[in-house]
């Protein structure tokens, strides 16, 4: 059975593959790596479907904009 995370967009298996139990755990990890300000700003404009693509690309490309 393929469960979906609370946001019901990305299958929970996708987060589990990367070692996270939920989207929230994944987002908290990103906040610890890139800073909450930057992650929250991007989450305000990117949908959950971009968690493993657009969000990561933006975080990596713009890591120095928020420091």
MOPAC internal coordinates of N, CA, C and O (Angstrom, degrees):
PM7 1SCF
backbone

  N    0.0000 0     0.00 0     0.00 0    0    0    0
  C    1.4464 1     0.00 0     0.00 0    1    0    0
  C    1.5232 1   108.68 1     0.00 0    2    1    0
  O    1.2310 1   120.04 1   -44.26 1    3    2    1
  N    1.3001 1   117.52 1   135.74 1    3    2    1
  C    1.4533 1   123.26 1  -176.80 1    5    3    2
  C    1.5265 1   109.54 1  -105.37 1    6    5    3
  O    1.2310 1   120.48 1   -82.34 1    7    6    5
  N    1.3300 1   116.69 1    97.66 1    7    6    5
  C    1.4587 1   120.74 1  -179.15 1    9    7    6
  C    1.5152 1   110.55 1   -78.31 1   10    9    7
  O    1.2310 1   121.45 1   -29.96 1   11   10    9
  N    1.3183 1   114.83 1   150.04 1   11   10    9
  C    1.4564 1   120.82 1   176.31 1   13   11   10
  C    1.5116 1   109.07 1  -103.60 1   14   13   11
  O    1.2310 1   120.58 1   -29.05 1   15   14   13
  N    1.3150 1   116.51 1   150.95 1   15   14   13
  C    1.4500 1   120.80 1   175.47 1   17   15   14
  C    1.5181 1   108.85 1   -68.48 1   18   17   15
  O    1.2310 1   120.12 1    -8.90 1   19   18   17
  N    1.3506 1   117.38 1   171.10 1   19   18   17
  C    1.4624 1   121.90 1  -176.69 1   21   19   18
  C    1.5278 1   112.28 1   -52.41 1   22   21   19
  O    1.2310 1   120.22 1   142.28 1   23   22   21
  N    1.3189 1   117.18 1   -37.72 1   23   22   21
  C    1.4558 1   120.86 1  -178.77 1   25   23   22
  C    1.5292 1   111.56 1   -71.90 1   26   25   23
  O    1.2310 1   120.26 1   168.60 1   27   26   25
  N    1.3188 1   117.11 1   -11.40 1   27   26   25
  C    1.4570 1   124.55 1   175.32 1   29   27   26
  C    1.5205 1   112.86 1    55.10 1   30   29   27
  O    1.2310 1   120.91 1  -139.90 1   31   30   29
  N    1.3086 1   115.87 1    40.10 1   31   30   29
  C    1.4587 1   120.47 1   179.65 1   33   31   30
  C    1.5193 1   110.75 1  -117.50 1   34   33   31
  O    1.2310 1   120.53 1   128.54 1   35   34   33
  N    1.3052 1   116.60 1   -51.46 1   35   34   33
  C    1.4507 1   121.97 1  -178.41 1   37   35   34
  C    1.5289 1   108.22 1  -108.78 1   38   37   35
  O    1.2310 1   119.85 1   -46.47 1   39   38   37
  N    1.3200 1   117.90 1   133.53 1   39   38   37
  C    1.4617 1   119.29 1   177.80 1   41   39   38
  C    1.5271 1   111.21 1   -56.68 1   42   41   39
  O    1.2310 1   120.79 1   -41.26 1   43   42   41
  N    1.3126 1   116.09 1   138.74 1   43   42   41
  C    1.4525 1   121.53 1  -179.47 1   45   43   42
  C    1.5301 1   111.08 1   -56.79 1   46   45   43
  O    1.2310 1   120.20 1   148.99 1   47   46   45
  N    1.3169 1   117.22 1   -31.01 1   47   46   45
  C    1.4661 1   121.23 1   178.45 1   49   47   46
  C    1.5248 1   111.74 1   -54.56 1   50   49   47
  O    1.2310 1   120.55 1   146.13 1   51   50   49
  N    1.3194 1   116.55 1   -33.87 1   51   50   49
  C    1.4734 1   120.14 1  -179.21 1   53   51   50
  C    1.5251 1   110.82 1   -64.01 1   54   53   51
  O    1.2310 1   120.00 1   138.66 1   55   54   53
  N    1.3157 1   117.60 1   -41.34 1   55   54   53
  C    1.4665 1   120.83 1   177.37 1   57   55   54
  C    1.5297 1   110.42 1   -69.88 1   58   57   55
  O    1.2310 1   120.68 1   140.35 1   59   58   57
  N    1.3293 1   116.31 1   -39.65 1   59   58   57
  C    1.4615 1   121.12 1   179.52 1   61   59   58
  C    1.5225 1   110.95 1   -61.95 1   62   61   59
  O    1.2310 1   119.90 1   143.06 1   63   62   61
  N    1.3369 1   117.79 1   -36.94 1   63   62   61
  C    1.4607 1   121.94 1   178.19 1   65   63   62
  C    1.5228 1   111.44 1   -57.42 1   66   65   63
  O    1.2310 1   120.39 1   146.60 1   67   66   65
  N    1.3208 1   116.86 1   -33.40 1   67   66   65
  C    1.4615 1   121.59 1  -179.44 1   69   67   66
  C    1.5235 1   112.26 1   -94.08 1   70   69   67
  O    1.2310 1   120.40 1  -173.67 1   71   70   69
  N    1.3232 1   116.85 1     6.33 1   71   70   69
  C    1.4607 1   120.97 1   174.39 1   73   71   70
  C    1.5170 1   115.74 1    90.33 1   74   73   71
  O    1.2310 1   120.12 1  -162.09 1   75   74   73
  N    1.3238 1   117.37 1    17.91 1   75   74   73
  C    1.4619 1   121.37 1   180.00 1   77   75   74
  C    1.5218 1   109.99 1  -114.15 1   78   77   75
  O    1.2310 1   120.55 1   -35.44 1   79   78   77
  N    1.3313 1   116.55 1   144.56 1   79   78   77
  C    1.4621 1   121.38 1  -178.23 1   81   79   78
  C    1.5203 1   113.21 1   -85.71 1   82   81   79
  O    1.2310 1   120.12 1   165.96 1   83   82   81
  N    1.3304 1   117.38 1   -14.04 1   83   82   81
  C    1.4595 1   120.85 1  -178.48 1   85   83   82
  C    1.5269 1   109.61 1  -162.83 1   86   85   83
  O    1.2310 1   121.01 1    -9.93 1   87   86   85
  N    1.3158 1   115.68 1   170.07 1   87   86   85
  C    1.4595 1   119.88 1   175.41 1   89   87   86
  C    1.5232 1   109.95 1   -64.18 1   90   89   87
  O    1.2310 1   120.31 1   140.59 1   91   90   89
  N    1.3117 1   117.02 1   -39.41 1   91   90   89
  C    1.4644 1   120.58 1  -179.99 1   93   91   90
  C    1.5265 1   111.41 1   -59.29 1   94   93   91
  O    1.2310 1   120.63 1   136.61 1   95   94   93
  N    1.3094 1   116.40 1   -43.39 1   95   94   93
  C    1.4628 1   120.05 1   178.59 1   97   95   94
  C    1.5277 1   110.44 1   -63.19 1   98   97   95
  O    1.2310 1   120.54 1   139.16 1   99   98   97
  N    1.3148 1   116.57 1   -40.84 1   99   98   97
  C    1.4648 1   122.30 1   178.43 1  101   99   98
  C    1.5324 1   110.73 1   -63.02 1  102  101   99
  O    1.2310 1   120.59 1   133.07 1  103  102  101
  N    1.3223 1   116.47 1   -46.93 1  103  102  101
  C    1.4685 1   121.03 1  -179.95 1  105  103  102
  C    1.5247 1   110.46 1   -63.64 1  106  105  103
  O    1.2310 1   119.90 1   139.00 1  107  106  105
  N    1.3174 1   117.80 1   -41.00 1  107  106  105
  C    1.4689 1   120.59 1   177.68 1  109  107  106
  C    1.5261 1   111.39 1   -62.33 1  110  109  107
  O    1.2310 1   120.46 1   142.77 1  111  110  109
  N    1.3144 1   116.73 1   -37.23 1  111  110  109
  C    1.4641 1   120.15 1   176.00 1  113  111  110
  C    1.5288 1   110.11 1   -63.15 1  114  113  111
  O    1.2310 1   120.57 1   133.85 1  115  114  113
  N    1.3313 1   116.52 1   -46.15 1  115  114  113
  C    1.4622 1   119.37 1   179.49 1  117  115  114
  C    1.5241 1   111.31 1   -60.83 1  118  117  115
  O    1.2310 1   120.46 1   141.22 1  119  118  117
  N    1.3253 1   116.72 1   -38.78 1  119  118  117
  C    1.4645 1   120.51 1   177.67 1  121  119  118
  C    1.5233 1   110.98 1   -62.43 1  122  121  119
  O    1.2310 1   120.32 1   141.74 1  123  122  121
  N    1.3239 1   117.00 1   -38.26 1  123  122  121
  C    1.4635 1   119.61 1   179.29 1  125  123  122
  C    1.5263 1   111.63 1   -70.62 1  126  125  123
  O    1.2310 1   120.32 1   150.63 1  127  126  125
  N    1.3216 1   117.00 1   -29.37 1  127  126  125
  C    1.4624 1   121.55 1  -179.61 1  129  127  126
  C    1.5291 1   113.19 1   -83.64 1  130  129  127
  O    1.2310 1   120.25 1   139.09 1  131  130  129
  N    1.3290 1   117.12 1   -40.91 1  131  130  129
  C    1.4568 1   121.53 1  -171.95 1  133  131  130
  C    1.5234 1   113.98 1  -113.26 1  134  133  131
  O    1.2310 1   120.36 1   169.34 1  135  134  133
  N    1.3144 1   116.92 1   -10.66 1  135  134  133
  C    1.4536 1   121.39 1  -177.79 1  137  135  134
  C    1.5174 1   111.55 1    99.65 1  138  137  135
  O    1.2310 1   121.36 1   -42.67 1  139  138  137
  N    1.3195 1   115.01 1   137.33 1  139  138  137
  C    1.4647 1   120.80 1  -176.81 1  141  139  138
  C    1.5189 1   111.65 1   -63.82 1  142  141  139
  O    1.2310 1   119.99 1   142.70 1  143  142  141
  N    1.3236 1   117.62 1   -37.30 1  143  142  141
  C    1.4648 1   120.93 1  -177.96 1  145  143  142
  C    1.5214 1   111.01 1   -59.61 1  146  145  143
  O    1.2310 1   120.57 1   131.27 1  147  146  145
  N    1.3109 1   116.52 1   -48.73 1  147  146  145
  C    1.4623 1   120.77 1  -178.71 1  149  147  146
  C    1.5275 1   111.44 1   -66.55 1  150  149  147
  O    1.2310 1   120.21 1   133.87 1  151  150  149
  N    1.3219 1   117.20 1   -46.13 1  151  150  149
  C    1.4698 1   120.70 1  -178.81 1  153  151  150
  C    1.5279 1   109.99 1   -62.92 1  154  153  151
  O    1.2310 1   120.11 1   133.68 1  155  154  153
  N    1.3200 1   117.39 1   -46.32 1  155  154  153
  C    1.4690 1   120.35 1  -179.94 1  157  155  154
  C    1.5272 1   111.57 1   -62.00 1  158  157  155
  O    1.2310 1   120.36 1   140.46 1  159  158  157
  N    1.3151 1   116.92 1   -39.54 1  159  158  157
  C    1.4683 1   120.00 1   178.57 1  161  159  158
  C    1.5259 1   110.76 1   -61.25 1  162  161  159
  O    1.2310 1   120.76 1   135.13 1  163  162  161
  N    1.3147 1   116.14 1   -44.87 1  163  162  161
  C    1.4672 1   119.30 1  -179.47 1  165  163  162
  C    1.5274 1   112.04 1   -70.72 1  166  165  163
  O    1.2310 1   120.36 1   143.80 1  167  166  165
  N    1.3307 1   116.91 1   -36.20 1  167  166  165
  C    1.4655 1   119.31 1   178.02 1  169  167  166
  C    1.5250 1   111.80 1   -65.11 1  170  169  167
  O    1.2310 1   120.30 1   156.38 1  171  170  169
  N    1.3127 1   117.03 1   -23.62 1  171  170  169
  C    1.4681 1   119.93 1   179.05 1  173  171  170
  C    1.5218 1   112.38 1   -73.10 1  174  173  171
  O    1.2310 1   120.28 1   162.73 1  175  174  173
  N    1.3301 1   117.07 1   -17.27 1  175  174  173
  C    1.4739 1   119.45 1  -179.16 1  177  175  174
  C    1.5278 1   113.59 1  -119.60 1  178  177  175
  O    1.2310 1   120.10 1   162.85 1  179  178  177
  N    1.3199 1   117.41 1   -17.15 1  179  178  177
  C    1.4616 1   120.19 1  -179.65 1  181  179  178
  C    1.5305 1   110.33 1  -105.03 1  182  181  179
  O    1.2310 1   120.11 1   -42.31 1  183  182  181
  N    1.3210 1   117.39 1   137.69 1  183  182  181
  C    1.4697 1   120.02 1   177.77 1  185  183  182
  C    1.5242 1   110.81 1   -76.13 1  186  185  183
  O    1.2310 1   119.79 1   -19.25 1  187  186  185
  N    1.3306 1   118.01 1   160.75 1  187  186  185
  C    1.4616 1   121.34 1   178.17 1  189  187  186
  C    1.5287 1   113.94 1   -55.74 1  190  189  187
  O    1.2310 1   120.21 1   154.23 1  191  190  189
  N    1.3075 1   117.20 1   -25.77 1  191  190  189
  C    1.4683 1   119.75 1   179.24 1  193  191  190
  C    1.5264 1   112.04 1   -64.36 1  194  193  191
  O    1.2310 1   119.70 1   166.62 1  195  194  193
  N    1.3315 1   118.18 1   -13.38 1  195  194  193
  C    1.4576 1   122.35 1   179.11 1  197  195  194
  C    1.5264 1   113.29 1   -97.75 1  198  197  195
  O    1.2310 1   120.01 1  -171.12 1  199  198  197
  N    1.3261 1   117.58 1     8.88 1  199  198  197
  C    1.4647 1   121.55 1  -176.04 1  201  199  198
  C    1.5231 1   113.73 1   -53.69 1  202  201  199
  O    1.2310 1   119.74 1   141.73 1  203  202  201
  N    1.3197 1   118.11 1   -38.27 1  203  202  201
  C    1.4585 1   120.87 1  -174.43 1  205  203  202
  C    1.5273 1   112.74 1  -107.82 1  206  205  203
  O    1.2310 1   120.46 1  -172.78 1  207  206  205
  N    1.3038 1   116.72 1     7.22 1  207  206  205
  C    1.4597 1   119.89 1  -178.91 1  209  207  206
  C    1.5214 1   109.23 1  -129.81 1  210  209  207
  O    1.2310 1   120.43 1    95.71 1  211  210  209
  N    1.3063 1   116.79 1   -84.29 1  211  210  209
  C    1.4581 1   121.23 1  -175.62 1  213  211  210
  C    1.5105 1   114.10 1   -61.60 1  214  213  211
  O    1.2310 1   120.11 1   140.09 1  215  214  213
  N    1.3189 1   117.39 1   -39.91 1  215  214  213
  C    1.4603 1   120.73 1  -178.97 1  217  215  214
  C    1.5294 1   110.55 1   -62.91 1  218  217  215
  O    1.2310 1   120.50 1   132.42 1  219  218  217
  N    1.3147 1   116.64 1   -47.58 1  219  218  217
  C    1.4675 1   120.62 1  -179.59 1  221  219  218
  C    1.5230 1   110.63 1   -64.92 1  222  221  219
  O    1.2310 1   120.40 1   137.25 1  223  222  221
  N    1.3166 1   116.85 1   -42.75 1  223  222  221
  C    1.4620 1   120.23 1   178.88 1  225  223  222
  C    1.5149 1   110.99 1   -59.26 1  226  225  223
  O    1.2310 1   120.49 1   133.07 1  227  226  225
  N    1.3124 1   116.67 1   -46.93 1  227  226  225
  C    1.4662 1   120.46 1   179.72 1  229  227  226
  C    1.5231 1   111.56 1   -64.31 1  230  229  227
  O    1.2310 1   120.18 1   138.67 1  231  230  229
  N    1.3191 1   117.27 1   -41.33 1  231  230  229
  C    1.4652 1   120.47 1   178.99 1  233  231  230
  C    1.5269 1   111.09 1   -62.46 1  234  233  231
  O    1.2310 1   120.51 1   136.25 1  235  234  233
  N    1.3125 1   116.64 1   -43.75 1  235  234  233
  C    1.4590 1   119.97 1  -179.35 1  237  235  234
  C    1.5209 1   112.29 1   -71.08 1  238  237  235
  O    1.2310 1   120.31 1   140.55 1  239  238  237
  N    1.3341 1   117.02 1   -39.45 1  239  238  237
  C    1.4650 1   120.75 1  -177.98 1  241  239  238
  C    1.5241 1   112.85 1   -73.79 1  242  241  239
  O    1.2310 1   120.12 1   151.54 1  243  242  241
  N    1.3131 1   117.38 1   -28.46 1  243  242  241
  C    1.4581 1   120.89 1  -173.52 1  245  243  242
  C    1.5151 1   113.29 1  -119.71 1  246  245  243
  O    1.2310 1   120.41 1  -154.19 1  247  246  245
  N    1.3057 1   116.83 1    25.81 1  247  246  245
  C    1.4643 1   121.27 1  -174.66 1  249  247  246
  C    1.5222 1   113.20 1   -58.37 1  250  249  247
  O    1.2310 1   119.57 1   151.37 1  251  250  249
  N    1.3091 1   118.42 1   -28.63 1  251  250  249
  C    1.4606 1   120.50 1  -176.39 1  253  251  250
  C    1.5318 1   113.78 1   -91.74 1  254  253  251
  O    1.2310 1   119.22 1   177.22 1  255  254  253
  N    1.3004 1   119.09 1    -2.78 1  255  254  253
  C    1.4675 1   120.92 1  -177.17 1  257  255  254
  C    1.5157 1   113.55 1   -72.56 1  258  257  255
  O    1.2310 1   119.97 1   157.04 1  259  258  257
  N    1.3142 1   117.67 1   -22.96 1  259  258  257
  C    1.4529 1   120.84 1  -173.78 1  261  259  258
  C    1.5218 1   112.50 1  -106.16 1  262  261  259
  O    1.2310 1   120.28 1  -169.52 1  263  262  261
  N    1.3350 1   117.07 1    10.48 1  263  262  261
  C    1.4681 1   119.19 1  -178.85 1  265  263  262
  C    1.4975 1   110.80 1  -115.44 1  266  265  263
  O    1.2310 1   120.10 1   180.00 1  267  266  265

